[in-house]
């Protein structure tokens, strides 16, 4: 997180100022901008996008392995752990 959270903004000028400052500080880094909606009373991200990328991205390599799935002969109900609380409340 670059700056402090900005609550109750009426226009986007404050966000653009912070974004410009962040880009000057970290010109060769990924910068993700996230927005929250306070009208619902929850702290969930409602919008998120990348606003800055490095000029040279390192890339990645994915090594995939194929394996055989093991057959399960035990019924799922037999695999559930029993808790002492569940036993105490059922009596």
N, C-alpha and C positions, 0 to 999 in steps of 0.2 A: 504494500500500500504506500503510495507516494505522499499524499497529503491527508489531512483530516477529512472525515466524512462531511458532506455538504447537505444539510437538511433544509427543507422548506425553501428551495430556490424558486424564484419567480421568473427568471430568465436564464439563458444558457451562458451568459458572459462569464460567470464565475467558473463554470466547468471548462470553457475554452481557455481561460487564463491558466488554470491548473494544468490542463493538457499541454499547453505550450511550454510551460515551465518544466514539466516532466520530460517532454521530448528534448529540451535543451540539456537536461541533466543526464538522460539515458538515450542518446541518439541511435545506438546500435543494439537496442533491446526490444523485445516484444512488450507492447503496452496494451493492456486490456481495460476497457472502460465498462463499468457495470452500473446499472441503474436499478433502484429499488422503488417500490410503490408503497407509500405510507398510508394510503387510503384503506387498505385491507387490514392494517394492524399487525402485519407479519413482516419479518425481515427476510423475504425471499427475493432473489434476483428476478426481475421481470424482463431485463434486456441486458445483453452483454455482447461486445464485439471487439475485435482487435483494431486498434487505431494506429499502430506503428509496428513495423517489422524491420529486422536488421537487413542491411543491404546484401549480405551474404549469409544465407541460411545453411546450417551445418548438414541438415538431412538426417535420415536414420535408415537402418537396415533391419528388416524383420526376418528372423529365422523361425520358420514354422516346422513343427514336428507332428507327424501323424502317428497316432497310437491306437491300438485296439481298446475298445471299451470293455471293462470287466463286467461279466454277468453277475447280477445280484439275485440270489435265490432266497434271501431273507425278506419277509413281508415288511413293508415300511412301518407298520404299527409296532412290530417287535423291536425296531431300531430306536424308537422314541425313548429318551431317558425319563425315568420316573422321578418326580421331585417330592420331597417330604411334604411341602405345602399342599400339593395336589392331593396327596393321600389323606392329609389331615382335614381338608375341607370337604372331601367326599363322604366322610363318616357321618 
